[in-house]
């Protein structure tokens, strides 16, 4: 989930003037920019949602739906609210500029634009947007393991739960905890404890499938979100990671194996599905794994029934 500078940035121009589309496609050509366009606000909003451009150039004066209405709609939509917007306007007043900035516009350029100035403003907006994305991503990364942190998993759980309930799709969650981790720190020191956390995080990431989301939940506890996955398939992922960790031979203590316990739950396991119930079911299964001797995978069964043991 680490940001990297894009090879080409996509700019969406929303303007009812065909001449502006022609001019900008020529004047902004090159500079690793791809220009896509819509000639009305409604189509522009649709393209912003489907194409996720890096920057939007938005005309203020359009029939039916003006630029302010378009910007308000973009800002109210979770899929588009972070896309930076530069307003383009032929007739501008101080009130218009103040309103635009208060609504979240990044810049305001008069029409017809000076294209050298517009290019500079576009480059500046793209650079600021990229840096903001990097900072936002770093804020959701665990500094030690490089996995997503608690804030990130909370965010993704909300997103995936919404998708699952909206489209009637399965969703599973793995909760995992390193066994007797305190004794590892106490016996071999915290630097080795950190090395264990880093290694387990890498095994977790390697053991996951494309689309699975591995995170550090806190301390020595980790979690994996598995979209469109039922409990038994999620258990296979957990078992693969469990076996991989148990097989690691540590240079510091080749005689001692480090293990982890896993709890697996899916939305089908809980009544009146919710994020809280899903997390609680996976967490309860994890603690059942601890009670049953650790180094194992426990599957949550539907609420009101007993847990089943795997591996």
C-alpha positions, -999 to 999 in steps of 0.1 A, spaced: 0 0 0 30 23 -3 27 52 -26 50 56 -56 52 84 -81 29 75 -111 44 71 -146 15 92 -160 -10 114 -143 -47 115 -154 -64 148 -156 -102 150 -160 -115 182 -177 -151 189 -170 -161 218 -193 -190 224 -217 -166 242 -242 -154 219 -270 -127 245 -277 -113 242 -241 -111 204 -246 -92 208 -278 -69 235 -264 -60 216 -232 -55 183 -250 -29 200 -271 -13 224 -246 -11 199 -218 0 170 -240 33 155 -228 46 161 -193 34 125 -186 -2 137 -186 -33 119 -199 -63 142 -205 -98 128 -203 -129 149 -206 -166 154 -200 -187 182 -214 -212 183 -185 -213 180 -147 -232 148 -145 -209 129 -169 -179 144 -152 -190 131 -118 -195 96 -133 -160 97 -149 -145 108 -116 -160 78 -99 -150 53 -125 -116 66 -136 -103 81 -102 -83 109 -119 -53 124 -102 -67 159 -108 -99 175 -120 -100 208 -140 -136 220 -134 -154 248 -153 -176 270 -130 -201 282 -157 -219 252 -171 -256 248 -178 -279 225 -158 -252 217 -132 -225 244 -125 -191 238 -111 -200 245 -75 -227 219 -76 -203 194 -92 -177 201 -66 -202 197 -38 -212 163 -52 -176 152 -55 -169 162 -19 -199 144 -6 -189 111 -23 -163 89 -4 -150 77 -38 -141 112 -51 -139 135 -21 -100 135 -20 -95 142 -57 -79 177 -60 -99 202 -81 -87 233 -99 -116 257 -109 -116 273 -143 -138 304 -147 -143 332 -173 -158 357 -150 -146 356 -114 -154 375 -83 -137 375 -49 -169 358 -36 -166 330 -61 -130 324 -52 -137 324 -15 -166 300 -20 -145 277 -41 -117 275 -16 -141 270 13 -156 241 -6 -122 225 -9 -109 236 -43 -71 235 -46 -67 264 -70 -87 289 -92 -76 298 -127 -91 324 -150 -103 317 -185 -88 319 -210 -58 306 -191 -22 315 -196 -11 279 -205 24 283 -191 9 293 -158 -18 266 -160 9 239 -166 28 252 -135 -4 251 -114 -12 216 -126 22 203 -118 21 220 -84 -14 205 -77 -3 170 -87 29 172 -66 9 184 -35 -17 157 -41 10 130 -43 27 142 -11 -7 142 7 -14 107 -5 20 95 8 14 112 42 -21 97 44 -7 62 36 21 65 60 -4 74 87 -21 41 81 11 20 80 27 2 109 62 15 112 78 -18 122 62 -43 99 51 -22 69 16 -37 71 -15 -16 76 -21 -4 112 -52 -4 134 -65 27 117 -61 11 83 -78 -21 92 -108 -2 108 -111 18 75 -109 -13 53 -133 -33 74 -159 -6 71 -154 -5 33 -154 -43 28 -184 -47 51 -204 -21 32 -195 -39 -1 -204 -73 13 -238 -62 27 -247 -42 -4 -239 -70 -29 -246 -99 -6 -210 -112 -7 -192 -132 18 -165 -117 41 -141 -134 65 -117 -122 91 -87 -139 106 -74 -127 140 -39 -140 150 -17 -137 180 19 -148 185 21 -175 213 41 -166 245 55 -136 228 64 -119 261 88 -147 269 105 -142 235 112 -105 244 122 -114 280 145 -142 270 161 -130 238 156 -92 239 133 -68 222 154 -65 190 148 -102 184 112 -97 193 110 -71 166 126 -94 141 100 -120 150 72 -95 144 87 -85 110 91 -121 99 56 -131 109 43 -100 90 61 -111 59 48 -147 62 13 -133 67 16 -112 36 31 -140 16 4 -164 27 -24 -142 18 -41 -142 -17 -44 -113 -40 -72 -91 -25 -67 -102 11 -57 -74 35 -31 -82 62 -26 -57 91 -10 -54 124 -39 -51 149 -17 -41 178 13 -55 197 18 -91 187 -18 -94 173 -25 -94 136 -56 -95 114 -64 -104 78 -96 -92 60 -106 -117 33 -133 -102 9 -156 -126 -10 -143 -155 11 -162 -180 33 -149 -192 66 -134 -225 55 -114 -209 27 -101 -183 51 -91 -211 74 -69 -225 47 -50 -192 45 -46 -192 83 -34 -228 84 -8 -220 56 6 -191 76 5 -211 109 26 -239 93 50 -215 77 58 -198 110 62 -231 129 87 -242 103 110 -212 107 144 -221 123 157 -190 142 194 -184 143 192 -170 178 174 -201 192 174 -229 166 160 -253 193 129 -232 199 100 -228 175 78 -197 176 41 -203 169 9 -184 166 -28 -190 172 -56 -181 148 -93 -174 150 -114 -173 119 -149 -160 114 -172 -149 86 -203 -129 83 -223 -161 80 -212 -170 115 -229 -141 132 -265 -131 137 -275 -96 126 -241 -92 108 -221 -62 119 -184 -53 120 -184 -55 158 -199 -90 157 -175 -102 131 -145 -90 151 -159 -104 183 -165 -139 167 -129 -140 153 -115 -128 186 -135 -154 205 -122 -181 182 -86 -168 187 -90 -171 225 -104 -205 221 -73 -215 202 -52 -202 231 -72 -221 256 -69 -253 236 -31 -253 236 -20 -226 211 -4 -231 177 -37 -239 160 -66 -225 139 -101 -223 154 -131 -217 133 -161 -198 146 -194 -216 140 -227 -198 138 -235 -179 170 -250 -201 197 -230 -232 186 -196 -245 197 -163 -238 180 -147 -263 158 -110 -272 158 -88 -272 127 -52 -283 123 
